[in-house]
């Protein structure tokens, strides 16, 4: 969605109220249907090919060292400025606030290593299994509900207490009871495991120590910012001291992230700042090194977002000249060209992005599909259908992509396929009522038993469970 700037600029209303996903023991008891409605007003998930690929690259070696599934990890970026991260098994949820707060990849990698330690230790396994079966939107809703409840329970009346919205109704007692998500022993185990994984991959634990140490000191202040991560992961002084000893005993303590990885990290931070936080945040990040590639990337992005598409194109062309194989520079070029209504050129840029992208992100394919639709010839709309289906193939829950696909099928006169795609779009937005209406409409024109008909039947038969049980 960072790749879809117009939705990104319209900052989700929920950003202020969603306090992230803490104290996950709560989640099992949270009524999902209520939360989904609250979240549906402004989806707090952001999508971005570049950031998802980078976080996946952080996680992959750690997961491998931990003996966890190391392929097909879905990265879910939660649009929230607080710090949080959670792994269900095949999905890694991380707040954009955590990514911006981290000055190095190592800080995030350390947190992922700690989370992998919780998984390997079987901590909160039952909840994790429940969450892994649930759809991403339902989890987000549940996690946000849980976070909001915790916020309400721990800050008494001021500020965040109102953040629970309707979701927290009746949940206060539950929040009180399970406020400590992980037990102290589990934290020590997870820290030890994290060091094992970092050692196995030749990485330092200093980033993890820095992050956790920051929480530790922040806890002693009466901060108004409530990081859900800090609540679910208790960090008494002795834990930090033990961790420090482990980190410093490692032969890899002085290892730093490879420069190319650090550069990608810097570009990610400035991108989040540009799209989510505004120009002041970009300037702050640029100040350190105004001529770095990351700074010039941030400059090109904010020129595009807030200023002058022509100048942004020039700045992006300079970036492409410097890194011709960077798919995300091509993507930015495509975004700018879409904004100035040059869909044919945009399609060329997105096509380059797709061909250069080692992660084969479905998002870039969907962008290409949209540009081809905007070109508007029958031939390009047909190509758009192919690209949109490719994108959905990589990314089954992309509700927005189904809506474009429905439009493309509609333009081609393929009405049953359009209705089914509309049904899918509603389905993955958790609007089951409209999903069923369109699935039934599609079925009327489809042959009984064919794949589309069967998929429509699945949607018609789907019963959202009220609880994650
Ligand atoms: Zn922990």
Boltz pocket constraint, residues with backbone or C-beta under 6 A from the ligand:
constraints:
  - pocket:
      binder: B
      contacts: [[A, 114], [A, 118], [A, 182], [A, 186], [A, 187], [A, 190], [A, 232], [A, 233]]
      max_distance: 6.0
